Amino acid sequence: GRFVVHRRFNLTAPPAEEFDIIDISDAYITHSCSNYVDDGTTVFSRDGSLVLKVASHCKDGGCMNSGRVMSRSSFKYGLFEFTARVPKCNYVWPALWLLPENTHGEGTYGRWPCSGEIDLLETVHNHTFGTFNLIAGYGSSGGCEASAETTCNGCVPGYCVSTTYNESEEATADRYFVEDVDCSAEPPHMWKEHTFVMSWQPDEVAMWVDPTFERDGRGRVRGIAPKKSDNSEGYSTWKVYRRESTPQWQAVEGFMDQCFPEANNDAPFDDRFKLVLNIAV
């Protein structure tokens, strides 16, 4: 198929015109040390770009005041292109991802993780790579135990998470190479500007970093070629998840059949999602 531009974000305007600036502690969300605030110091526009910043220590010294935004617009399927300079080192944990509806991921199929999450980019400290993951889940009477029963509770209170993410250092299936990192060099520590691209279609979600676009005579995208990767760790510069070959996606089919029989086969990734950007620590 061919893709035409449907929506551009106006990053020259104050961030609140395009994004909800989130004001919440991250301690009980992703369990980081970030405290997301809306005071003008952690989220702002500068030179036509949206800037997120770890700005200061919390008053009690137990956390860091940082930035997090969620787009006011929501999206379902399409080709997404983001250009960003991503901070590295100092144990920061920047992320670019998608959630349905609100910070708590409350969508058609219930609260997180029942309504899904798409992580286009997560990277930590000195990692040369980003990770790309799908997260889904289902209501459960006993977590992910084999003896547990699937329940139509919208993941409240009990649920099982089904995700492609694997936190083992040996796991590489969700990783893609971006750029080498030297935390001993003079600051600022960040990757150079890169373009992150995601194609979200029924039954398939794919991503690339710094690909080459093939366009037709009218400027519409008709093809995407991955950038060649020559890193020593053997990571590619693109990843794809297809429902037919991704067991973590297939794991929620029973929940969907039982609780949402009218849902599409690719549920929960058949609903509208919003963009989320943040820097955790």
N, C-alpha and C positions, 0 to 999 in steps of 0.2 A: 504494500500500500504506500501511499504518499501522505506526507504530513505537512500541514500549513500552520502558520502561527495563529494560535487562538487567543493567547493571553501573554502579555508581558507585564512584569512588575515594575512599577515606577519607584525606583530607589533614590531618586532625587528629592522626593517628598518626605515629610516626617514619617518615620516608620509606622506610627499608629494608623496611617491612612490605608496601609496594605496589610498590616499584621496586628494581632493582639499581642501586647507585650505581657509576658507571663510574670506574675508576682507570687512565688510559692517556694517553699523550701524543697530541695531535692532529696532530703534525708530519707523520706519514706516512699520515694518514687523509684529512682534508680540507685538510691543509697550512696550518692556521691556527697562530697563536702560543699557542693554549690548551694547558694541561696539566691534564687532568681529574683531580681528586684526591678521595679519600674520607676527609676528616679532620674533617668536621663544620663547616668554615668556608664551603664552597661549595654545599652542599645541606642544607637543613633545613626544618622545619615552623614556621610562625609564624601565629598568629591564624587557624587553619583553612585555611591556604594552603601550597602547596609553593613554596619559595623556592630559586632558583638564583642564584648570585652569582659575579662575578669578584672574588676576595677579596684577592689579593696577587701580587707578583712572584715568579717562581721564584728560587732561590738564586743562580743564575748571571746573572740579569737577562735571559735570552734568551727568556722566555715568561711567561705569566700563569696563575696557578692559578684554575681555573674549575670550574663544575658541569655534570655530564651524568648523566642517568638513563635507564634503559630499563625499561619496565613488566615485571613478572613475568608478568602475564597476556598472552595473545595473542588476536587477534581476526581474524575473517574475515567481511567484509561488515557493513553496518549503518550507523546514523546516529550520528555522534560530535559531541559538543559540549564545547568547552573555553572557559573564561573566564580571561583572563590580562591582566596589565599587562606590556607588553613594553618592555625598556630600549632606548634610542636614543642616538645620538651616540657620541663617543669611539671610533668605529670598531668597536663591538661588532657581533656577527653572531649574534643569537639565532635558534633554529630549533625547530620543532615538526614531527616527521616520523614515518614508520613504516618499520621494517625487519623482515625475518624472523629469528627465532631469537636472534641475538647481534650484538655490535658489528661483526662482520665480514660481516654480512648473509648468513650461510650458511643457505640454505633448501632446499626440495625440488629446485630446479633448479641448485644450485651456489652458489658464493661470489658476493658482489657483483661485477658488477651482474646476473648471470644470474637471481637470485631476486627482483629488483625492489626499488624504493624509492618511497615516496609522500611528497612534501614538501608539507605543508599550509601551512606558513609559513616563509619565510626573509626576513629584512630586514637591511639593513646601514646603519649610521651615520645619515645624515640622510634616508634614503629615506622618502617618504610612503606607500610601498606595500609590500605583501608579494608574494612570488612563490609560485605553486602549480605543482608539476611532478610528472610521472611519469618514472621512470628505470628502464630495462630494459637488457638486453644479451644477447650470445650468445658462445659460445666461438668463437675464431677463430685461424687459423694466422698471421694478419698484421694484427691490428688491424681497422680499418674500411676498409682498402684494397680497391679493386674486385677485385684479383687474389687476395685472401685467401679461404681456404676455411673454411666453418663446421665446427667440430669439437665433439664431445660431451665436452668437457673440464671442464664445470662452471665455466667462466671462470677456470681455473687451468692454465697461467699466462697464456695469451693470451685476449683478449676484445675486443669492440667495444661501446662504450656507445651506447645509443640513448635520447635524452632530449628532452623538450619544453623544457628549459632553454636559454636563449640569452643569453649574457653581454653581447651588444652593447647599448650604451646606447640604441640606436634600437629595440631589440626590446621589444614591449609585450604580446605575446600571453599571457604567463604572469603578468602583473601585475594586482593588484587594490588599490584605494584603501583605506587604513585611516584615516590621520589626518595632518594637517600637522605638521611638525617644525621647531623653532627651536633650533638648537644653541648660539646666542648667549645664550639665556635662562638664568636662574639654575637650577642643578640642584636636584632630580634630573631627568634627562632621560629621559622615558619616555612612551609613549602612555598615555592613560587606559584604564580597563578596557574590553576588547572581548570579544565572543563570536565564536569561530571555529567553524564548523560544516562537517562533511564527510559527504557521503553516498557510501558505497562499495558499489556493486552490481555484479553480473556485467556486464561490457562498458561500465561507466560509473562515473567518479569525479567528483564535483562538490563545490564548496565555496562558502561564503558568509561574509561578516563582518557581524555584527550584523543578521541577518535577523529577520523576524517569523514566528513559528510559528502555523499554523492547527491547532487541536486539536479532537477530537471530545468528546462529553459525558463520556467516561471519562479525558480528559486525554492521549490518545494523539495523537502528531503525525500529521497527515494531509496537510499541505502546508507549503511554505516559500516566503515571499515575500522577494525581495532588498530590501535597503535602497536608497533612492534615492541616487545619487551625483551630486554637483555640483562635483567637484574640477576645477581648471583643466587638468589633464593628460589628462582624458578617460578615466580608468580606471573600470571598473565595480567593483561590490562583490561580484562572484561570478564563478566560472569553472566550466567543465565540460569533461571529456575523455571522448569516446565512442570506443570502439575502432574503429568503422566509419569514423570521420573523423579519426583520429589516426595518421598514418603512422609516428611513432616507436614506437607500441605495436604496429602491424602488422609492423614491421621484424623482430621476433623470432619471427614465425610459422614461418619456415623452420627455425630452430633447434629450436623446440618440436616440430614435425612430425617432424624427423629424430631427435631425441634423447629426446623424451618424448611418444610418439604417443598416450598415454592422457590427456595434459593437456587441461584445458578450453580453450575458444577464447580466454578472457581471460587466460590465463597470461602472465606470472608473477603477475598480480594475482588469483589464485584460491587463494592459500595463506594461512596464518595469519601475521599480522604483529604486532609489538610497537610500542608508542609510545616515541618517543625525544624528550627535551627537552634542549637544551644551549645554552650561550652560548659561542660562539667569539669570538676577537679577531683 
